[in-house]
Amino acid sequence: MKIRRAVVEDHGMLLDIWLRSVRATHTFLSEEDIQSILPLVRDHALKELEVSVLVTDEGSIVGFMGLSGNKMEALFLAPEFFRQGGGRLLVEHARELKGVLRVDVNEQNPQARKFSESLGFFVEGRSEVDGAGQPFPLLHMREIVAEPSHAPEPAARSTSSGESSPPAR
């Protein structure tokens, strides 16, 4: 599989993937909820986010990710491509582009939380409502940043320690 930047001609396929993925994973949403969110995805997210698409070797689009700065605002795969490593590839691609990442996941979507935690994210906060003010609680997650390893200084060079306390998590 390969990752490339989305182009306007991809938007119809990306919207189809979004719909199928949401219907498969966001079981807490009614069809009415999905239809009310669809224009936001179509008219704003696909146009305003930095969107990367996951493409098979044959050229078929099977997923996408949308970034705003270092925050993953969208990560969706066609259901027939769940659990085949595509989501991980998209996240690794985002890390290469942006460094340490953040993501919000719906609390009612435990698969999304489990996936994010498997990639090194942890919950740092929670909101009772989503970004549109709807009663769909969000978990605010960020990556765990590994502490840099400090090699011991040779004794002849310096005797002072410049180490500081590790950051609070």
Residue frames as qw, qx, qy, qz and C-alpha x, y, z in Angstrom:
[[0.000, 0.889, 0.459, 0.000, 0.00, 0.00, 0.00],
 [0.407, 0.222, 0.014, 0.886, 1.04, 3.57, -0.68],
 [0.107, -0.780, -0.433, 0.438, 0.10, 6.95, 0.76],
 [0.320, 0.288, 0.296, 0.853, -0.34, 10.09, -1.32],
 [0.125, 0.230, 0.237, -0.936, -1.93, 13.51, -0.98],
 [0.365, 0.578, 0.717, -0.136, -5.63, 13.67, -1.74],
 [0.039, 0.002, 0.385, 0.922, -6.83, 15.52, -4.82],
 [0.479, 0.144, 0.160, -0.851, -10.29, 16.98, -5.43],
 [0.643, 0.145, -0.582, -0.476, -11.16, 14.05, -7.70],
 [0.322, 0.032, -0.907, 0.269, -10.78, 11.70, -4.68],
 [0.279, -0.132, 0.415, -0.856, -13.49, 13.39, -2.61],
 [0.774, -0.046, -0.232, -0.587, -16.40, 11.24, -3.83],
 [0.763, 0.054, -0.636, 0.102, -14.54, 8.04, -2.95],
 [0.214, 0.174, -0.633, 0.723, -13.39, 9.46, 0.39],
 [0.502, -0.158, 0.183, -0.831, -16.94, 10.40, 1.30],
 [0.851, -0.020, -0.410, -0.327, -18.08, 6.86, 0.43],
 [0.595, 0.112, -0.684, 0.407, -15.33, 5.39, 2.63],
 [0.102, -0.217, 0.461, -0.855, -16.27, 7.78, 5.45],
 [0.699, -0.142, -0.054, -0.699, -19.94, 6.73, 5.28],
 [0.862, 0.009, -0.496, -0.100, -19.21, 3.01, 5.21],
 [0.458, 0.185, -0.645, 0.583, -16.60, 3.26, 7.97],
 [0.263, -0.229, 0.363, -0.864, -18.79, 5.38, 10.25],
 [0.801, -0.128, -0.181, -0.556, -21.74, 3.03, 9.78],
 [0.824, 0.059, -0.553, 0.111, -19.49, 0.09, 10.71],
 [0.515, 0.065, -0.550, 0.654, -17.79, 1.66, 13.75],
 [0.104, -0.121, 0.290, -0.944, -19.95, 4.48, 15.14],
 [0.272, -0.378, -0.866, -0.184, -22.91, 2.36, 16.21],
 [0.143, -0.506, -0.543, 0.654, -23.92, 5.04, 18.74],
 [0.144, 0.287, -0.186, -0.928, -24.88, 7.36, 15.85],
 [0.589, 0.496, 0.576, -0.274, -28.31, 7.17, 14.26],
 [0.516, 0.388, 0.522, 0.557, -28.65, 7.41, 10.49],
 [0.022, 0.952, 0.265, 0.153, -30.08, 10.89, 11.08],
 [0.470, -0.786, 0.214, 0.340, -26.90, 11.83, 13.01],
 [0.626, -0.077, 0.529, 0.567, -24.72, 10.50, 10.18],
 [0.358, 0.662, 0.490, 0.441, -26.68, 12.43, 7.55],
 [0.147, -0.982, -0.115, 0.013, -26.38, 15.63, 9.60],
 [0.535, -0.634, 0.360, 0.426, -22.58, 15.20, 9.84],
 [0.724, 0.301, 0.479, 0.393, -22.10, 14.29, 6.17],
 [0.328, 0.897, 0.137, 0.263, -22.22, 17.91, 4.84],
 [0.359, -0.882, 0.294, 0.086, -19.53, 18.93, 7.35],
 [0.718, -0.228, 0.551, 0.359, -17.26, 16.16, 6.07],
 [0.602, 0.528, 0.476, 0.362, -18.06, 16.83, 2.39],
 [0.206, 0.910, 0.180, 0.311, -18.05, 20.63, 2.44],
 [0.242, -0.918, 0.276, -0.147, -15.43, 21.39, 5.08],
 [0.732, -0.487, 0.460, 0.124, -13.23, 18.54, 6.33],
 [0.819, 0.234, 0.393, 0.347, -12.26, 17.14, 2.93],
 [0.403, 0.818, 0.105, 0.396, -11.51, 20.65, 1.68],
 [0.183, -0.917, 0.207, -0.288, -9.84, 22.19, 4.74],
 [0.775, -0.510, 0.364, 0.079, -7.79, 19.39, 6.27],
 [0.154, 0.619, -0.733, -0.238, -4.44, 18.13, 5.03],
 [0.906, 0.049, 0.265, -0.325, -5.76, 14.83, 3.63],
 [0.023, 0.456, -0.860, -0.227, -3.63, 11.79, 2.79],
 [0.883, 0.107, -0.046, -0.455, -5.10, 8.75, 1.08],
 [0.493, -0.318, 0.808, 0.046, -4.18, 5.10, 1.44],
 [0.688, 0.487, -0.276, -0.463, -4.00, 3.39, -1.94],
 [0.910, -0.076, 0.403, 0.059, -3.56, -0.27, -2.83],
 [0.401, -0.338, 0.612, 0.592, -0.79, -1.33, -5.20],
 [0.333, 0.440, 0.741, 0.382, -3.53, -1.54, -7.86],
 [0.072, 0.222, 0.153, 0.960, -4.48, 2.11, -7.28],
 [0.405, -0.631, -0.577, -0.324, -7.73, 1.72, -5.33],
 [0.118, -0.489, 0.374, -0.779, -8.33, 4.17, -2.48],
 [0.617, -0.307, -0.724, 0.006, -9.05, 2.23, 0.72],
 [0.489, -0.672, -0.415, 0.370, -8.68, 4.86, 3.44],
 [0.263, 0.696, -0.013, 0.669, -7.73, 8.38, 4.37],
 [0.506, -0.499, -0.400, 0.579, -6.49, 10.60, 7.17],
 [0.122, 0.845, 0.168, 0.493, -7.06, 14.31, 7.71],
 [0.581, -0.261, -0.330, 0.696, -4.66, 16.46, 9.70],
 [0.027, -0.938, -0.096, -0.332, -4.90, 19.94, 11.16],
 [0.137, -0.787, 0.543, -0.258, -1.42, 20.74, 12.38],
 [0.148, 0.306, -0.929, 0.149, -0.34, 17.80, 14.53],
 [0.532, 0.075, 0.615, -0.577, -3.91, 16.73, 15.28],
 [0.027, -0.106, -0.910, -0.400, -5.48, 13.79, 13.46],
 [0.444, 0.133, 0.194, -0.865, -9.00, 15.01, 12.77],
 [0.867, 0.238, 0.012, -0.437, -10.03, 12.03, 10.65],
 [0.032, -0.385, 0.909, 0.155, -8.85, 8.47, 10.09],
 [0.789, 0.212, 0.312, -0.485, -11.18, 6.20, 8.16],
 [0.083, -0.268, 0.894, 0.349, -10.71, 2.93, 6.31],
 [0.683, 0.018, -0.446, -0.578, -13.06, 1.01, 4.06],
 [0.770, -0.366, 0.365, -0.374, -14.51, -1.70, 6.34],
 [0.979, 0.198, -0.048, 0.026, -13.14, -4.50, 4.17],
 [0.574, 0.531, -0.386, 0.490, -9.63, -3.15, 4.95],
 [0.539, -0.735, 0.232, -0.341, -9.99, -2.99, 8.76],
 [0.757, -0.492, 0.431, 0.007, -7.19, -4.69, 10.71],
 [0.882, 0.360, 0.122, 0.279, -4.81, -4.99, 7.77],
 [0.633, -0.272, 0.032, 0.724, -2.24, -2.38, 8.85],
 [0.276, 0.626, 0.334, 0.648, -3.52, 0.57, 6.81],
 [0.339, -0.910, -0.178, -0.161, -4.47, 2.66, 9.82],
 [0.711, -0.536, 0.130, 0.436, -1.04, 2.13, 11.34],
 [0.579, 0.233, 0.324, 0.711, 0.59, 3.18, 8.04],
 [0.037, 0.816, 0.284, 0.502, -1.45, 6.39, 7.99],
 [0.528, -0.846, -0.039, 0.055, -0.51, 7.21, 11.60],
 [0.732, -0.279, 0.228, 0.579, 3.18, 6.54, 10.92],
 [0.400, 0.521, 0.337, 0.674, 2.94, 8.80, 7.87],
 [0.212, -0.911, -0.198, -0.293, 1.41, 11.55, 10.04],
 [0.684, -0.651, 0.067, 0.322, 4.25, 11.17, 12.56],
 [0.651, 0.076, 0.287, 0.698, 6.80, 11.63, 9.80],
 [0.167, 0.682, 0.323, 0.635, 5.02, 14.80, 8.70],
 [0.302, -0.793, -0.097, -0.520, 4.11, 16.33, 12.07],
 [0.145, 0.373, -0.718, 0.570, 6.03, 14.66, 14.91],
 [0.036, 0.174, 0.850, -0.496, 4.13, 14.05, 18.14],
 [0.260, -0.323, -0.606, -0.679, 0.42, 13.67, 17.40],
 [0.311, 0.103, 0.585, -0.742, -2.88, 14.35, 19.13],
 [0.291, -0.213, -0.767, -0.531, -6.31, 12.85, 18.41],
 [0.506, -0.056, 0.422, -0.751, -9.83, 12.99, 19.80],
 [0.251, -0.080, -0.925, -0.273, -11.81, 9.75, 19.78],
 [0.620, -0.382, -0.182, -0.661, -15.45, 9.20, 20.57],
 [0.327, -0.340, 0.759, -0.449, -15.75, 7.62, 24.00],
 [0.808, 0.153, 0.367, -0.434, -18.55, 5.44, 22.59],
 [0.798, 0.519, -0.299, -0.070, -16.14, 3.96, 20.01],
 [0.709, -0.592, 0.378, 0.064, -13.96, 1.65, 22.12],
 [0.873, 0.250, 0.229, 0.350, -12.22, 0.25, 19.01],
 [0.344, 0.836, -0.070, 0.423, -10.84, 3.71, 18.22],
 [0.427, -0.815, 0.337, -0.198, -9.50, 4.10, 21.76],
 [0.891, -0.231, 0.364, 0.142, -7.93, 0.63, 21.70],
 [0.737, 0.534, 0.129, 0.393, -6.35, 1.32, 18.30],
 [0.096, 0.900, -0.181, 0.384, -4.95, 4.66, 19.48],
 [0.623, -0.678, 0.377, -0.106, -3.59, 3.17, 22.70],
 [0.931, 0.032, 0.275, 0.238, -1.90, 0.39, 20.71],
 [0.588, 0.623, 0.041, 0.515, -0.03, 3.11, 18.81],
 [0.515, -0.032, -0.338, 0.787, 1.22, 4.85, 21.97],
 [0.183, -0.526, -0.103, -0.824, -1.54, 7.37, 22.68],
 [0.260, -0.319, -0.782, 0.468, -2.99, 7.98, 26.14],
 [0.154, -0.808, -0.487, -0.292, -6.05, 9.84, 27.37],
 [0.342, 0.032, -0.309, 0.887, -5.17, 13.27, 28.73],
 [0.245, 0.153, 0.273, -0.917, -8.67, 14.71, 28.96],
 [0.103, 0.425, 0.890, 0.130, -12.37, 14.28, 28.23],
 [0.243, 0.022, -0.050, -0.968, -15.21, 16.42, 26.95],
 [0.445, 0.289, 0.723, -0.442, -18.91, 15.70, 27.56],
 [0.613, 0.692, 0.255, -0.282, -19.79, 16.88, 24.03],
 [0.727, 0.209, 0.360, 0.546, -18.17, 16.68, 20.62],
 [0.307, -0.120, 0.156, 0.931, -16.83, 19.64, 18.64],
 [0.166, -0.384, -0.494, -0.762, -20.33, 20.46, 17.37],
 [0.333, -0.236, 0.400, -0.821, -21.76, 20.50, 20.89],
 [0.789, -0.104, -0.428, -0.428, -23.55, 17.17, 20.43],
 [0.676, -0.536, 0.394, -0.316, -23.81, 14.72, 23.36],
 [0.950, 0.210, -0.184, 0.138, -21.07, 12.41, 22.09],
 [0.522, -0.800, 0.250, 0.161, -18.23, 12.51, 24.67],
 [0.660, 0.649, -0.326, 0.190, -14.69, 12.81, 23.34],
 [0.800, -0.477, 0.095, 0.351, -11.48, 11.44, 24.76],
 [0.267, 0.919, -0.291, 0.017, -8.57, 13.80, 24.10],
 [0.930, -0.190, 0.174, 0.262, -5.47, 11.71, 23.46],
 [0.246, 0.876, -0.410, -0.063, -1.84, 12.41, 22.73],
 [0.845, 0.262, -0.430, 0.182, 1.21, 10.32, 22.12],
 [0.730, -0.638, 0.097, 0.223, 3.48, 9.28, 24.90],
 [0.414, 0.827, -0.344, 0.158, 6.80, 10.94, 24.23],
 [0.902, -0.132, -0.228, 0.341, 9.79, 8.81, 25.11],
 [0.352, -0.895, 0.190, 0.198, 12.31, 10.48, 27.35],
 [0.573, 0.691, -0.430, 0.093, 15.65, 10.92, 25.61],
 [0.911, -0.278, -0.135, 0.272, 18.27, 8.55, 26.86],
 [0.052, -0.943, 0.319, -0.084, 21.25, 10.23, 28.46],
 [0.863, 0.197, -0.330, 0.328, 24.58, 8.59, 27.88],
 [0.605, -0.715, -0.058, 0.345, 26.94, 9.11, 30.81],
 [0.257, 0.929, -0.253, 0.078, 29.49, 11.83, 30.27],
 [0.785, 0.190, -0.395, 0.437, 33.12, 10.73, 30.31],
 [0.594, -0.671, -0.277, 0.347, 34.58, 11.55, 33.74],
 [0.514, -0.169, 0.094, 0.836, 37.33, 13.79, 32.37],
 [0.130, 0.491, 0.432, 0.745, 34.89, 16.10, 30.55],
 [0.304, -0.496, 0.008, -0.813, 32.50, 17.38, 33.17],
 [0.198, -0.125, -0.876, 0.422, 31.31, 16.72, 36.69],
 [0.331, 0.161, 0.302, -0.879, 28.18, 18.89, 36.66],
 [0.210, 0.360, 0.904, 0.094, 24.80, 17.46, 35.94],
 [0.195, 0.084, -0.178, -0.961, 22.49, 19.38, 33.65],
 [0.189, -0.325, -0.896, -0.235, 19.59, 16.99, 34.04],
 [0.356, -0.165, 0.164, -0.905, 16.19, 18.32, 34.90],
 [0.487, 0.126, 0.752, -0.426, 13.04, 16.69, 36.23],
 [0.132, 0.237, 0.839, 0.471, 11.00, 14.76, 33.69],
 [0.306, -0.170, -0.167, -0.922, 7.91, 16.62, 32.45],
 [0.460, 0.113, 0.668, -0.574, 4.61, 15.96, 34.24],
 [0.156, -0.079, -0.832, -0.526, 2.27, 13.67, 32.36]]
